[in-house]
Amino acid sequence: MKKLIEYFSEKHILTNLFVVATLIGAVYFWNSTRKEELPNIDYDVVRVSAYYPGATAENMDSLVTRNIENALDGIDGIISVSSTSGLGSASLSVELDPGSPERSHVVSDISDAVAAVDYPDAMDLPRVMEFKSSRFSVLDLAISYTGVDVMSDEQREKLQNVTDMLADRIKRVSGVSEVGYNAYMDKFVEINVRPEKLVYFDITLSEITSALKKSIINQPIGALSDQALTKIKLESEVTDPAQLGNIIIRSNFEGNMIRLKDLASVESKFENRNNIYKVDGNEAVVLRVTKSSGSGIIEVVDRINSVTDEFAKTMLVGNGIMLRTLEDQSTGVRNRLSIISSNGLMGFILVVLVLFALLDAKSSFWVGMSIPFTMAATMIIAPLFGQTINNMTLAAVIIVMGMIVDNGIVVAENAARLAHSGLSLHRSVVQGTSEVVSPIVASIATTCVAFIPLYFFQGRYGALAAFLPPVIFIMLG
């Protein structure tokens, strides 16, 4: 160790180049490393969400929830299943075994089991979602008219068309995993049958239902006997009210036909409002953007903002529609990064001022340089071990920042003591550093040992705490 210290003390240019290269490398790794709210953690929970509009809580429990619970029964790797059934919706929370060696297979088995359940015809397939700390909503965007308290159907249709166009553009942004809607109303076709017409034409509701089923077809019917076995799919979906009105319910050999519009009114409508979502007093539709687990929050939000700015300039000018950002989760990350930077700079300045008051100028400067140099070296090494810039890694930096200067002061003070005793500057640096290497290593080792128990914490908080020790070890090392 003494020879290594002596070598670098003699090679001033090499040492200075090494310091400068470390600082430059830190800038590169800072820009290329993902920045996110929390580290990427797979929680041992899978959520299954099912929606069946109009169903009572009892119907949801008997027709949906129990069937899903039975389908999940027997899957290896599941500890427990808890469920809640309500009006038109059901939610199941599946707790996974954290010790399961094939976690991805367990999640896949759950998805397959949920998809294989026989659901009511009017119900969509339930959604299966695995919880990950780094996969969350990063941006909420509100689209609304200016000065419109409650939208009419025509206004809502136009606004939702604009919202769909914006959502399609955001989905193409790199790093975006999902774009969800809030306060978005689906359209449906309402058929109001006139009883007097049924009596007049002697037609039953079952005839109308049968005719509609025959006219609305979307299913595979086989394959061609060609070399590629090309699949054939019969599509005859009719969703336009005018086309639905022209569906033939009954006809005879004389060419007389009774169409749906002769028996009922056919209208396209929005679903009934259960609530009204407003932004600044104007009814709005909200887009909720979720990033993928492998993308940094700041980079993703910057790309989305670029898309929304261009969209607002090209599509929203002059039509009375405004686009606003409601929740930007990258703001918190940016603020914390700013705090770390400002605190680091302030700490560096204060340390240097105190050292200038107690030590000579040269010793004070190099002891103070231990803060930015250690942070720069950590910025280079930590990403090589899979670390990202997040709340936990930043917390580790704050914890260790004060410890870094202590070791530098010990080395500088011992070297200054030897210099005052008559040794040359070079010999005092080499000998003074060599004398305190063992105590400093022992101090670092005991500090590192104190953080090892964080690896043994259980649950989601234990998973988060496990990200602290590696950064602390790297900084102290």
Phi, psi and omega in degrees: 000321181296321179294324179294318178296318181294323181297311182288333178289335179273329182265078184297316183295316179298318180296316180294321177297321179297318179295314180296318179297323178295317180294319179293317178299325179296322178297318179297311182292329177298317181286332184264347182275139179297139176244125185213168181292311182225156175294161183285109181233132174268105177288152184275049181220135173238130182254131176247121182243128181234142181229131179220086186306133177091348181280143176283168179299322179295318178296318179299320182291316184281324186268336187237299189300311182296323179295320178292317179300318178295323180292327181280341181297127178099352178286125179292139178100001178255128178272311182206159177228122176243146186221155175223126179246134181222193181290107176077005182208157176214146181225131178238133178250118184253116179270126183265157176283115182297340180268007181292128183287339183236071184297316182299326179291325179295314179298320178294320178296322178296315179299317180295319181294319179294320181291335184276353181289145178273109183258163174301152186300322185276006185255139176281160179295133179301157181258131179250125184226128176267133183281128173225136185293331183266001177248096184209169180292125183253342186206132173246125182243129180254130177244124183208164172279158175271121177076025178246109183292305177227128185283146169280171180298321180294317179295319180295319180298317179294316182296318181290331174296317177296319179298319179296320179297318179294318179299320179297322179290320181292325179298334181275355180287134179297130179098351178272125181267322186202148173236113181255166182244149171224138182065023177266131183250125178283152176263149175218162179261123180258125179247112179256105182282137178268116183303322182294329177290324178297319179293318183296316183267358181056053180241140180260163178295328179296327177294318179296315180299317181296318180295321180293318180298323179289334184270341182247091185236136175206085185204152177287144182237004177143201181215150176286152178272046177262180185294328182270357183051054182300129180282143178245131180233130179268116179241120178214049182280128177244116181239346180283131182304321180295318178292320178297321180297334181270002178296133182278123178270319180209145177214163178232179183291342180277358178091004177282134183230142174249118182260166182299322182293342176282344184247341187206163171267137182240117183225147174265126184224160170274152177297158181294144179286126170268334176203165179240122181260123183236148173232118184055038177082001181247132178297136188222163170245138186244135172257130179246115187260128179248133179270159176281159186291340182264013184241148177279141186294319183293316180296317182295314181296321178297320178293318179296317179298324177297318179293315182293323178297316179294320180297318181296323182287327186263332188245340188250351182290124173085002180249009175076010179255134179239151181241126182229149174267122180267307182232123177237100184291344179287341180300316179297319179294317179299318180297317180294321177296322178294320179296316179299316181295312181293320179294321178297317179295316180295318178298320178299315181295316181295318179298315180298318180297317179294318180294324178297329180283337186248332181239179177283167188298317183294315179297320181297318182296312185288329174294317178296327179294346180296332180292300181295327180292316180295319178295322179294317179296321178295322180296332179277317188281318187303314179298335178293341178256019175085009180280147175240172177271110182211183183302319184288317179292324177293323177297322178296321178297317180296319182298320188270343188306318181289330181290333184297316185292328182303313181295322178296321179295319180300314180295312183296320182293319180292320178295321179294323179297316180292325178295320178291337180279354175118353178288155176292162182300317181296313182293323181293324178293312182294310183291320181295322178289318182297324183292331185253005180299312182297312177299323180293317178299318179296320179296316179296318182297316180294324177294317180296319180300325182296336181265352181299322179303341179297336178291341187258004175291146183255166175079188183292327178289326175294323178296323177288317183296334182294346179275350180285309186305315183302318180293321178296317179298318181295316182293316180288333181283000000 
